Amino acid sequence: MTATARPGKTYTITELAHEFDVTPRAIRFYEDVGLLEPARAGRNRVYNQRDRTRLKLTLRGKRLGFALQEIRQLVTMYDTESDTAPQLEAFLGALAAHRAQLEQQLDDIRVTLDELTLHEARCRQLLADATAPAHGTTPAPTTPAKARRKA
């Protein structure tokens, strides 16, 4: 994200794709789901500063793990000219819900990892028991010469 945004500047799909390290196809997909609304110059898409900001917020939302529907709701809030307090409260609510979901997933992962650790330890013990010589038996000779001497 190296380009600096200037009011009134327009961008091509290639410029935005390069700046945000996404494919033009991804940008077209975000347009299809209503996150971006570029103007048209013939067959070419022309993105303005608003589109660039919406793309930036969309990609940030994806990095945070939000679903596209949630991202659309959050991005749409920022397009309104109303008071920002309700928008920020809604965003905090979405963040809290997402945090709770991630914390539950983290707990589930920890439980699963603990179970894996137990299974690994049990498998190692069974393997050690299976390869250890049994009580009262003579271990098998290790070389052909030792085998001949015993015979």
ABEGO torsion letter per residue (X at the ends): XABBBBBGBBBBAAAAAAAAGBBAAAAAAAAAAGABBBBBBEABBBBBAAAAAAAAAAAAAAAAGBBAAAAAAAAAAAABABBAAAAAAAAAAAAAAAAAAAAAAAAAAAAAAAAAAAAAAAAAAAAAAAABBBBGBBBBBABAAAAAAAX
